[in-house]
Amino acid sequence: MNFIDRFESYIISNDNYEHVLDLIECVINIRTASFSKVNPYYEFKNDKILIELIEELNKRFLYAGVEYQYENGEIIRIDHQYVHKEIVKPALEIIHNQAFEKVNEEYNNAHKHYRNQYIKDCIVACNRAFESLLKSICNECE
């Protein structure tokens, strides 16, 4: 079996949807990382094939009622479309700014704990992200 056949077989036969989501996220991130190594001028925003693939994936998630979406390098849970569109997405765009690099790192850590259902670790990581956010804002105001 080639990679595509094994990939499809895994998705179809796996009962744990979180493993499937992790696999999809991993494949997209591997493509981005491998293209970056081959071509130092590679930029995700110029990769039309990958962008179209992600748009199709998100449309299929939405159509199937899957409350997840691939966004900024990871698959995230979307509990409510309006809240996600008006609050979460703009916040994610802000923390991807280099000034908030530590905040983004802490947030991603919290999100991974949340997806793995390590709730106590998630709360600790959220507090760290909030603390990093406050420090970043104070540093910008100085």
C-alpha positions in Angstrom: 0.0 0.0 0.0 1.2 3.5 -0.8 1.0 6.4 1.6 -2.4 7.7 0.3 -4.0 4.2 0.7 -2.6 3.8 4.3 -3.7 7.3 5.1 -7.3 6.7 3.9 -7.4 3.3 5.5 -6.3 4.8 8.9 -8.9 7.5 8.7 -11.7 5.1 7.8 -10.9 2.5 10.3 -10.0 4.7 13.3 -12.7 5.2 15.9 -10.8 8.0 17.7 -11.5 11.2 15.8 -8.8 13.1 17.8 -6.1 10.8 16.3 -7.5 11.4 12.8 -7.4 15.2 13.4 -3.8 14.9 14.7 -2.8 13.0 11.6 -4.4 15.5 9.3 -2.7 18.4 11.2 0.6 16.5 11.1 0.5 15.9 7.4 -0.2 19.5 6.6 2.6 20.7 8.9 5.0 18.2 7.5 4.3 19.5 3.9 4.9 23.1 5.1 8.1 22.1 6.9 9.5 20.0 4.1 8.8 22.7 1.5 10.6 25.2 3.7 13.7 23.1 3.9 13.8 22.5 0.2 13.1 26.1 -0.8 14.3 28.8 1.7 12.0 31.3 0.0 8.9 29.1 0.5 6.0 30.9 2.2 2.8 29.2 3.2 0.7 32.2 2.0 1.9 31.6 -1.6 1.3 27.8 -1.6 -2.0 27.8 -3.5 -2.4 24.1 -3.6 -2.1 23.8 0.2 -4.3 26.8 0.8 -7.0 25.3 -1.5 -6.6 21.9 0.3 -7.1 23.6 3.7 -10.1 25.5 2.5 -11.7 22.3 1.2 -10.9 20.5 4.5 -12.5 23.3 6.5 -15.6 23.3 4.2 -15.9 19.5 4.6 -15.6 19.9 8.4 -18.3 22.5 8.4 -20.6 20.5 6.1 -20.1 17.3 8.2 -20.8 19.2 11.4 -17.3 18.6 12.7 -16.6 21.4 15.2 -13.0 21.8 14.2 -11.1 23.9 11.7 -7.5 24.1 10.5 -6.2 27.5 11.4 -2.7 29.0 11.7 -0.8 25.6 11.7 -3.2 23.6 13.9 -6.7 22.1 14.0 -8.7 24.0 16.5 -12.1 23.4 18.0 -14.9 25.8 17.0 -17.6 25.8 19.6 -19.7 28.5 18.1 -19.2 30.0 14.6 -20.0 33.6 15.5 -17.7 33.6 18.6 -15.0 32.0 16.5 -15.3 34.5 13.7 -15.6 37.6 15.8 -13.4 36.9 18.8 -11.2 33.8 18.4 -9.9 34.4 14.9 -8.9 38.0 15.3 -7.2 37.1 18.7 -5.2 34.3 17.0 -4.1 36.8 14.3 -2.9 39.2 16.9 -0.9 36.7 18.9 0.8 35.5 15.7 2.5 38.9 15.7 6.2 38.6 16.7 5.7 40.9 19.7 3.4 38.2 21.1 5.5 35.2 20.2 5.7 33.9 23.8 1.9 34.3 24.2 1.3 32.2 21.0 3.7 29.5 22.3 1.9 29.4 25.7 -1.6 29.4 24.0 -0.6 26.5 21.7 0.7 24.6 24.7 -2.7 25.2 26.5 -4.6 24.1 23.4 -2.6 20.8 23.2 -3.4 20.1 26.8 -7.1 20.9 26.2 -7.2 18.5 23.2 -5.6 15.8 25.3 -8.0 16.5 28.1 -5.3 17.5 30.6 -7.6 20.1 32.1 -5.3 21.1 35.0 -2.3 21.5 32.7 -4.5 23.4 30.3 -5.5 25.9 33.0 -1.9 26.4 34.1 -0.8 27.0 30.5 -3.8 29.4 29.9 -2.6 31.4 33.0 0.9 31.4 31.6 -0.4 32.7 28.3 -2.4 35.4 30.0 0.7 36.4 32.1 2.8 36.5 28.9 0.1 38.6 27.2 0.2 41.2 30.1 4.0 41.3 30.0 4.0 41.8 26.2 1.4 44.6 26.5 3.4 46.3 29.3 6.6 46.0 27.2 4.9 47.6 24.2 3.6 50.5 26.4 7.0 51.4 27.8 
